[in-house]
Amino acid sequence: MVSSLTQSQENLSQHECEKLMRIRHTCAHIMAMAVQKLFPRTKVATGPITENEFYYDFDCPVSITPDDLDKIEAKMQRIIKANLPIIREEVQRYEIRADRSFTNSDSGDNSTSTLWRRGNKK
């Protein structure tokens, strides 16, 4: 699933490009939330943004078909309307628990990772 924004980014300022990337990043996380709610036990793999789109690869116990895309989009819209906070934190890697939904453990020697929490869940 990819974003449908097709407008050229050539005329955007640096600030506008960064804002668009943050929007796409957030949309990718919202899409992951929707897929995990509709298809329990789905694991989020790689993603979430490229220069012109957002995506995630999913490890899902069932096949997601083109017919499911409308359901995923509708669930995304409900999540957006709920206005749940998506909170970004820099944390020590050893503090990240396996049950966190959105984690990004960068490879390398850094001792911190970015953790994303959604809603009021801790």
Residue, then its C-alpha position, 0 to 999 in steps of 0.5 A: m500500500v502506498s500513498s497516493l500523493t503524486q504532486s511533484q516535490e521539485n517546487l517544495s521548500q526544504h521545510e515543506c519536504e521535511k514536513l511531507m516526510r513526517i506526514r508520510h512517516t506518520c501515515a505509515h505507522i497509522m497504516a501499520m496500526a490499521v493492519q495489525k488491528l484488522f489482522p491480529r498477529t501481523k508483524v511489521a517488517t521493513g518500511p516506512i517511507t521513500e522519497n515519493e511514498f510510504y509502505y510497510d512489509f508485513d508478516c501476516p498469518v493470512s494473505i492481504t488481498p486488494d479487496d482488503l485495501d478499502k478496509i485498511e483505508a477505512k480503519m486508518q481514517r478511524i484511527i486518524k479521527a480518534n486523534l491518538p497521540i503518536i509519541r517519539e522517544e529516544v531510549q536506551r536499547y535495553e529499555i525497549r520491551a518486545d511488546r512495543s509496537f513501533t521500534n526502530s533499532d538502528s544498526g551500529d554502535n549507538s546505545t539508543s533507539t527510536l521508540w514510537r508509542r501510540g495512543n495512551k498505551k505504555 
